[in-house]
Amino acid sequence: MSVWRNLSVALNRFISAWQQVIKRALVHWRLLSAVMIGVLLASTVMSGTVLYFDALRQLALKQAMAQRTVTDLDILLRTERGPTRREEFQSISDLTNAEIDAHLAWMLRDRINGGRTPTFYLAAPGNENQAGEDNSRSYFVFLPKLAEHIQLSAGISPNDDRLNSTNEPPELEAIVPLEAAQLFGVKVGDRLIAVPTRTAAVPWITVVVSGIFQRSEPQDSEFWHLEESTLRTATDPSFRTVPFFVSEKAFLEVLGPSLPAMNSTYAWLLQTDPTRVNAWNAGAAVDNLASMNRRLSTSLLNYGHTTALDNVLNEYSRRISFSRLPMFIVLILIATVVLYYVVTMSSMVVETRRNEVALLRSRGANPGQILTVFALEGATIAVVAVLVAPLIAAFSISALGLTPIFSELTGGTTLTVGIRGSAYVLSLLGGALSFVALMIPAVQASRVGVTQQRQYSARPAILPAFQRYYIDVLLLLVSIFLFHQLVEQGSVVVTTHLGESSTNQLLLALPGLALIASAMVLLRLFPLAMNLASKALSARLPTGPVLGLWHMSRDPTHYARLSMLLILTAGLGIFASSFEATLERSFEERVSYATGSSIRVGMVQLASTGGGEPTAALRQAPDGELSVVKAYEAVPGVERASPVIRSSGRDLETATGGSFQMLAIDGDGFSDVAWFRGDFSERPIRPLLKSLKVPETPEGLPLPSGAV
């Protein structure tokens, strides 16, 4: 009971003291309102850093996703396995679905699976022995959700069971697309013979066409993307191919057991929901996809996956990392200026209360009691700012979507802003720093007695603490050292010995540190400048201005604070305006580095003409026609074009025959179109390209006539 009684007494004392602090603060509400605004700005800027980055990340991710089609963002998984039986497929399906559920289920709308056989020869009944002599081919496919995406134009769905006895080659029903039926002139009820391309347990499969269907969705829809990209055999366009769509049961329990040596290809289409992938879980999506692929590739034969989602997210992460650093630097400078504003206003509040503090000291109050009053006052302001700042930051950042700079990206709507716990953490950091800034002048004032107060009133201290101990000079030397390191390094982003990129956090603080150090050094010169000005102008100016200059040189503290705030604000504005040009140049150079020139045209296919090499069409063309290079140079606005060929090869001099990538350029014209920066090499681009020239084209080994 005594513990609770003591706590109750302490709480009552705290509430009573806090009420007195509030009443005392209301007397000085004008100055304290300026302090409150500064603390609120500090917490808002700190918490707004996270919210602004998150909003930009979400907007950038949304734009990156919007540039891709739905099928690009879907994930296709495929594997090849045999024998084609229910038990084997079930084990593969269980393994794959378990990995999908463990890694990607949270970002999926639905999943579709299916399977297909290798290619079969196609023949009419009675012509089984002539199968393969013409260009007719076929294969079998099962898609469990096929009925939801087709419309039968004739016939019925296929039967699941075998149509004949087990002593004969299997006979089963299938449906075929309308295009294939028209190509082969097939009608419902017709029989076709599918003959394995290799020796098998049964000589052929008899297929009865039970129905003909049309797609109820466009061919580029998600469902048919699975069939076209994975479940369609890669036959030459010169072949006529008809796919037989059978049920899953017929595929795994009739067709597969009849051909025990046959491997089948199985595929899964994972339909992603882009709205579930956001700036906060994009990294987890990439990691989960990579982890799933690693696990499945070690368990499944010929496993592969196809998606543009990982490339989109990786490219998004790379671009956002370049944009994060400049904004972070600017926001650090803003927070620095705001915190100094808090210190300045707090010092002015304390200056107005020096007589009050001296009076309390004369009545027996000790420094701890006086400091407690200032601490309660500062804590109240900081707590209110910490709670309110994230809400103000979220509202302000959300409204940025209506401004012209963002309206084209947001469609005239507000930015999507979500307040996370990290925003309150940074708001708390801003409140804590502001509280420290409020306590610095309070600690100094709480130690001042009556005698010291009279001495200060009669002769104010000329030099503040940072000038007496040359802290400003030390900060300036540190800034010069960091600037030299930045020049030597060339960037705040460094590459570790393991090849990973990381940010030098110390160099990020260089602009703010240099700005503060320069302002402090200028303040050291401020009293000297005022003293010289008063002596030089005393004979020319009226008495009032001269007395003002004398007073500023004798007691420069108040004026120095405001001067430093003005210097910091002006320096921040100059830095931001000059930094804009740096950001624009950085963006242009990243684009130029990615393209290599003003315009890059890719995937140019060259056909051989007249038995010559296809690459001959780059520079030479038949009479009356333009070469590829001349054709591009004839386009209005194009001054110069240069061909580039990228190809892969294999080193035949080694036993393993390692592969390599070859890039061939035109040494004469490439330097006229290529983007090149001076720090890429110690030598200019033209001498570098000349070193690639071969005096004589090497000749290969002559092959004798009749060589095979």
Solvent accessible surface area in square Angstrom, and as a share of the most:
residue,aa,sasa,rsa
1,M,174,0.78
2,S,64,0.41
3,V,99,0.57
4,W,181,0.63
5,R,143,0.52
6,N,99,0.51
7,L,99,0.49
8,S,55,0.36
9,V,64,0.37
10,A,57,0.44
11,L,105,0.52
12,N,89,0.46
13,R,175,0.64
14,F,102,0.42
15,I,76,0.38
16,S,58,0.38
17,A,42,0.33
18,W,96,0.34
19,Q,92,0.41
20,Q,110,0.49
21,V,5,0.03
22,I,52,0.26
23,K,124,0.53
24,R,41,0.15
25,A,17,0.13
26,L,114,0.56
27,V,112,0.64
28,H,47,0.21
29,W,133,0.47
30,R,170,0.62
31,L,48,0.24
32,L,16,0.08
33,S,48,0.31
34,A,21,0.16
35,V,1,0.01
36,M,49,0.22
37,I,97,0.49
38,G,0,0.00
39,V,0,0.00
40,L,42,0.21
41,L,82,0.41
42,A,1,0.00
43,S,0,0.00
44,T,23,0.13
45,V,26,0.15
46,M,30,0.13
47,S,0,0.00
48,G,10,0.09
49,T,13,0.08
50,V,21,0.12
51,L,0,0.00
52,Y,49,0.19
53,F,22,0.09
54,D,4,0.02
55,A,3,0.02
56,L,27,0.13
57,R,50,0.18
58,Q,38,0.17
59,L,17,0.08
60,A,37,0.29
61,L,2,0.01
62,K,131,0.55
63,Q,54,0.24
64,A,25,0.19
65,M,16,0.07
66,A,78,0.60
67,Q,144,0.64
68,R,103,0.38
69,T,82,0.47
70,V,77,0.44
71,T,25,0.15
72,D,51,0.27
73,L,6,0.03
74,D,2,0.01
75,I,0,0.00
76,L,5,0.02
77,L,1,0.01
78,R,91,0.33
79,T,3,0.02
80,E,58,0.26
81,R,68,0.25
82,G,24,0.24
83,P,52,0.33
84,T,0,0.00
85,R,96,0.35
86,R,70,0.25
87,E,125,0.56
88,E,39,0.17
89,F,7,0.03
90,Q,80,0.36
91,S,59,0.38
92,I,1,0.01
93,S,12,0.08
94,D,78,0.40
95,L,63,0.31
96,T,1,0.01
97,N,42,0.22
98,A,58,0.45
99,E,13,0.06
100,I,0,0.00
101,D,81,0.42
102,A,78,0.60
103,H,25,0.11
104,L,0,0.00
105,A,41,0.31
106,W,91,0.32
107,M,1,0.00
108,L,13,0.07
109,R,106,0.39
110,D,61,0.32
111,R,67,0.24
112,I,6,0.03
113,N,35,0.18
114,G,1,0.01
115,G,0,0.00
116,R,45,0.16
117,T,1,0.01
118,P,59,0.37
119,T,36,0.21
120,F,5,0.02
121,Y,58,0.22
122,L,5,0.03
123,A,13,0.10
124,A,48,0.37
125,P,72,0.45
126,G,64,0.61
127,N,72,0.37
128,E,33,0.15
129,N,141,0.72
130,Q,92,0.41
131,A,19,0.14
132,G,25,0.24
133,E,137,0.61
134,D,78,0.40
135,N,57,0.29
136,S,5,0.03
137,R,29,0.11
138,S,0,0.00
139,Y,3,0.01
140,F,0,0.00
141,V,0,0.00
142,F,0,0.00
143,L,10,0.05
144,P,66,0.42
145,K,62,0.26
146,L,16,0.08
147,A,84,0.65
148,E,125,0.56
149,H,27,0.12
150,I,24,0.12
151,Q,122,0.54
152,L,63,0.31
153,S,63,0.40
154,A,42,0.32
155,G,39,0.37
156,I,121,0.62
157,S,68,0.44
158,P,24,0.15
159,N,69,0.35
160,D,57,0.29
161,D,74,0.38
162,R,61,0.22
163,L,70,0.35
164,N,38,0.20
165,S,59,0.38
166,T,113,0.66
167,N,143,0.73
168,E,92,0.41
169,P,35,0.22
170,P,1,0.00
171,E,26,0.12
172,L,0,0.00
173,E,30,0.14
174,A,0,0.00
175,I,5,0.03
176,V,1,0.01
177,P,9,0.06
178,L,45,0.22
179,E,105,0.47
180,A,8,0.06
181,A,4,0.03
182,Q,127,0.56
183,L,92,0.46
184,F,42,0.17
185,G,55,0.53
186,V,13,0.07
187,K,135,0.57
188,V,63,0.36
189,G,41,0.39
190,D,44,0.23
191,R,116,0.42
192,L,21,0.10
193,I,4,0.02
194,A,0,0.00
195,V,22,0.12
196,P,21,0.13
197,T,63,0.37
198,R,206,0.75
199,T,141,0.82
200,A,42,0.32
201,A,74,0.57
202,V,25,0.15
203,P,73,0.46
204,W,73,0.26
205,I,0,0.00
206,T,16,0.09
207,V,0,0.00
208,V,16,0.09
209,V,0,0.00
210,S,8,0.05
211,G,0,0.00
212,I,14,0.07
213,F,2,0.01
214,Q,83,0.37
215,R,61,0.22
216,S,65,0.42
217,E,59,0.26
218,P,94,0.59
219,Q,86,0.38
220,D,113,0.58
221,S,25,0.16
222,E,31,0.14
223,F,3,0.01
224,W,1,0.00
225,H,49,0.22
226,L,0,0.00
227,E,3,0.01
228,E,79,0.36
229,S,63,0.40
230,T,10,0.06
231,L,0,0.00
232,R,84,0.31
233,T,11,0.07
234,A,112,0.87
235,T,44,0.26
236,D,78,0.40
237,P,134,0.84
238,S,75,0.48
239,F,71,0.30
240,R,87,0.32
241,T,31,0.18
242,V,1,0.00
243,P,15,0.09
244,F,0,0.00
245,F,3,0.01
246,V,7,0.04
247,S,27,0.17
248,E,44,0.20
249,K,84,0.35
250,A,0,0.00
251,F,0,0.00
252,L,1,0.01
253,E,78,0.35
254,V,16,0.09
255,L,0,0.00
256,G,0,0.00
257,P,45,0.28
258,S,14,0.09
259,L,5,0.02
260,P,63,0.39
261,A,97,0.75
262,M,21,0.09
263,N,58,0.30
264,S,1,0.01
265,T,21,0.12
266,Y,1,0.00
267,A,0,0.00
268,W,5,0.02
269,L,0,0.00
270,L,0,0.00
271,Q,19,0.08
272,T,2,0.01
273,D,23,0.12
274,P,46,0.29
275,T,118,0.68
276,R,106,0.39
277,V,5,0.03
278,N,34,0.17
279,A,2,0.01
280,W,86,0.30
281,N,35,0.18
282,A,3,0.02
283,G,43,0.41
284,A,48,0.37
285,A,2,0.01
286,V,26,0.15
287,D,91,0.47
288,N,39,0.20
289,L,5,0.02
290,A,40,0.31
291,S,26,0.17
292,M,0,0.00
293,N,20,0.10
294,R,150,0.55
295,R,132,0.48
296,L,0,0.00
297,S,60,0.39
298,T,117,0.68
299,S,59,0.38
300,L,10,0.05
301,L,99,0.49
302,N,96,0.49
303,Y,35,0.13
304,G,14,0.14
305,H,63,0.28
306,T,70,0.41
307,T,21,0.12
308,A,14,0.11
309,L,5,0.02
310,D,30,0.15
311,N,91,0.47
312,V,10,0.06
313,L,1,0.01
314,N,77,0.39
315,E,60,0.27
316,Y,13,0.05
317,S,49,0.31
318,R,110,0.40
319,R,142,0.52
320,I,19,0.10
321,S,45,0.29
322,F,82,0.34
323,S,45,0.29
324,R,85,0.31
325,L,29,0.14
326,P,19,0.12
327,M,39,0.18
328,F,65,0.27
329,I,16,0.08
330,V,33,0.19
331,L,35,0.18
332,I,49,0.25
333,L,1,0.01
334,I,53,0.27
335,A,8,0.07
336,T,27,0.16
337,V,15,0.09
338,V,17,0.10
339,L,37,0.19
340,Y,41,0.16
341,Y,51,0.19
342,V,0,0.00
343,V,41,0.23
344,T,2,0.01
345,M,23,0.10
346,S,5,0.03
347,S,11,0.07
348,M,57,0.26
349,V,6,0.03
350,V,7,0.04
351,E,32,0.14
352,T,79,0.46
353,R,0,0.00
354,R,35,0.13
355,N,108,0.55
356,E,56,0.25
357,V,2,0.01
358,A,8,0.06
359,L,94,0.47
360,L,68,0.34
361,R,69,0.25
362,S,56,0.36
363,R,180,0.66
364,G,65,0.63
365,A,24,0.18
366,N,73,0.37
367,P,51,0.32
368,G,45,0.43
369,Q,104,0.46
370,I,5,0.02
371,L,52,0.26
372,T,71,0.41
373,V,42,0.24
374,F,10,0.04
375,A,28,0.22
376,L,25,0.12
377,E,14,0.06
378,G,3,0.03
379,A,38,0.30
380,T,32,0.19
381,I,18,0.09
382,A,9,0.07
383,V,84,0.48
384,V,65,0.37
385,A,0,0.00
386,V,18,0.10
387,L,107,0.53
388,V,58,0.33
389,A,0,0.00
390,P,0,0.00
391,L,101,0.50
392,I,66,0.33
393,A,3,0.02
394,A,14,0.11
395,F,154,0.64
396,S,55,0.36
397,I,13,0.07
398,S,25,0.16
399,A,39,0.30
400,L,60,0.30
401,G,0,0.00
402,L,103,0.51
403,T,46,0.26
404,P,121,0.76
405,I,137,0.70
406,F,21,0.09
407,S,33,0.21
408,E,163,0.73
409,L,86,0.43
410,T,19,0.11
411,G,65,0.63
412,G,41,0.39
413,T,81,0.47
414,T,69,0.40
415,L,8,0.04
416,T,95,0.55
417,V,36,0.21
418,G,29,0.27
419,I,69,0.35
420,R,91,0.33
421,G,52,0.50
422,S,42,0.27
423,A,0,0.00
424,Y,79,0.30
425,V,96,0.55
426,L,44,0.22
427,S,0,0.00
428,L,111,0.55
429,L,79,0.40
430,G,0,0.00
431,G,2,0.02
432,A,47,0.36
433,L,70,0.35
434,S,0,0.00
435,F,60,0.25
436,V,82,0.47
437,A,6,0.05
438,L,13,0.06
439,M,25,0.11
440,I,87,0.44
441,P,11,0.07
442,A,0,0.00
443,V,46,0.26
444,Q,104,0.46
445,A,1,0.01
446,S,3,0.02
447,R,165,0.60
448,V,22,0.13
449,G,14,0.14
450,V,53,0.31
451,T,91,0.53
452,Q,96,0.43
453,Q,18,0.08
454,R,176,0.64
455,Q,114,0.51
456,Y,53,0.20
457,S,75,0.49
458,A,68,0.53
459,R,186,0.68
460,P,13,0.08
461,A,57,0.44
462,I,92,0.47
463,L,75,0.38
464,P,54,0.34
465,A,43,0.33
466,F,43,0.18
467,Q,7,0.03
468,R,122,0.45
469,Y,155,0.59
470,Y,132,0.50
471,I,73,0.37
472,D,0,0.00
473,V,56,0.32
474,L,105,0.52
475,L,40,0.20
476,L,57,0.28
477,L,105,0.52
478,V,56,0.32
479,S,5,0.04
480,I,101,0.51
481,F,129,0.54
482,L,2,0.01
483,F,121,0.51
484,H,104,0.47
485,Q,61,0.27
486,L,46,0.23
487,V,95,0.54
488,E,123,0.55
489,Q,63,0.28
490,G,62,0.60
491,S,47,0.31
492,V,25,0.14
493,V,55,0.32
494,V,43,0.24
495,T,98,0.57
496,T,59,0.34
497,H,197,0.88
498,L,156,0.78
499,G,53,0.51
500,E,112,0.50
501,S,85,0.55
502,S,46,0.30
503,T,39,0.23
504,N,34,0.18
505,Q,122,0.54
506,L,109,0.54
507,L,3,0.01
508,L,5,0.03
509,A,40,0.31
510,L,10,0.05
511,P,30,0.19
512,G,5,0.05
513,L,39,0.19
514,A,34,0.26
515,L,27,0.14
516,I,39,0.20
517,A,0,0.00
518,S,49,0.32
519,A,0,0.00
520,M,30,0.13
521,V,35,0.20
522,L,89,0.44
523,L,8,0.04
524,R,62,0.23
525,L,91,0.45
526,F,32,0.13
527,P,20,0.12
528,L,98,0.49
529,A,47,0.37
530,M,35,0.16
531,N,55,0.28
532,L,102,0.51
533,A,27,0.21
534,S,0,0.00
535,K,136,0.58
536,A,57,0.44
537,L,68,0.34
538,S,45,0.29
539,A,97,0.76
540,R,184,0.67
541,L,68,0.34
542,P,90,0.57
543,T,99,0.58
544,G,48,0.47
545,P,65,0.41
546,V,10,0.06
547,L,96,0.48
548,G,34,0.32
549,L,30,0.15
550,W,123,0.43
551,H,86,0.38
552,M,46,0.21
553,S,22,0.14
554,R,112,0.41
555,D,13,0.07
556,P,5,0.03
557,T,34,0.20
558,H,68,0.30
559,Y,75,0.28
560,A,17,0.13
561,R,45,0.16
562,L,89,0.44
563,S,29,0.19
564,M,6,0.03
565,L,32,0.16
566,L,126,0.63
567,I,49,0.25
568,L,1,0.00
569,T,70,0.41
570,A,52,0.40
571,G,15,0.15
572,L,28,0.14
573,G,41,0.40
574,I,122,0.62
575,F,49,0.21
576,A,41,0.32
577,S,73,0.47
578,S,63,0.41
579,F,31,0.13
580,E,117,0.53
581,A,66,0.51
582,T,72,0.42
583,L,67,0.33
584,E,101,0.45
585,R,155,0.57
586,S,40,0.26
587,F,121,0.50
588,E,95,0.43
589,E,30,0.13
590,R,66,0.24
591,V,72,0.41
592,S,26,0.17
593,Y,159,0.60
594,A,59,0.46
595,T,43,0.25
596,G,32,0.31
597,S,26,0.17
598,S,112,0.72
599,I,131,0.67
600,R,163,0.59
601,V,84,0.48
602,G,52,0.50
603,M,172,0.77
604,V,68,0.39
605,Q,147,0.65
606,L,47,0.24
607,A,77,0.59
608,S,63,0.40
609,T,86,0.50
610,G,92,0.89
611,G,81,0.78
612,G,36,0.35
613,E,125,0.56
614,P,48,0.30
615,T,63,0.37
616,A,48,0.37
617,A,26,0.20
618,L,24,0.12
619,R,113,0.41
620,Q,134,0.60
621,A,39,0.30
622,P,72,0.45
623,D,148,0.77
624,G,89,0.86
625,E,113,0.51
626,L,116,0.58
627,S,6,0.04
628,V,33,0.19
629,V,5,0.03
630,K,109,0.46
631,A,45,0.35
632,Y,79,0.30
633,E,44,0.20
634,A,67,0.52
635,V,70,0.41
636,P,130,0.82
637,G,82,0.79
638,V,49,0.28
639,E,166,0.74
640,R,97,0.36
641,A,17,0.13
642,S,24,0.15
643,P,22,0.14
644,V,70,0.40
645,I,58,0.29
646,R,162,0.59
647,S,47,0.30
648,S,77,0.50
649,G,24,0.23
650,R,144,0.53
651,D,53,0.28
652,L,155,0.77
653,E,166,0.74
654,T,69,0.40
655,A,115,0.89
656,T,126,0.73
657,G,7,0.06
658,G,38,0.36
659,S,81,0.52
660,F,100,0.42
661,Q,122,0.54
662,M,89,0.40
663,L,94,0.47
664,A,40,0.31
665,I,51,0.26
666,D,27,0.14
667,G,27,0.26
668,D,94,0.49
669,G,0,0.00
670,F,46,0.19
671,S,17,0.11
672,D,64,0.33
673,V,33,0.19
674,A,20,0.16
675,W,71,0.25
676,F,66,0.27
677,R,83,0.30
678,G,64,0.61
679,D,104,0.54
680,F,83,0.34
681,S,35,0.23
682,E,181,0.81
683,R,117,0.43
684,P,88,0.55
685,I,29,0.15
686,R,133,0.49
687,P,48,0.30
688,L,51,0.26
689,L,14,0.07
690,K,138,0.59
691,S,75,0.49
692,L,118,0.59
693,K,115,0.49
694,V,100,0.57
695,P,135,0.85
696,E,140,0.63
697,T,119,0.69
698,P,113,0.71
699,E,166,0.75
700,G,68,0.66
701,L,167,0.83
702,P,122,0.77
703,L,149,0.74
704,P,99,0.62
705,S,116,0.75
706,G,76,0.73
707,A,57,0.44
708,V,196,1.13
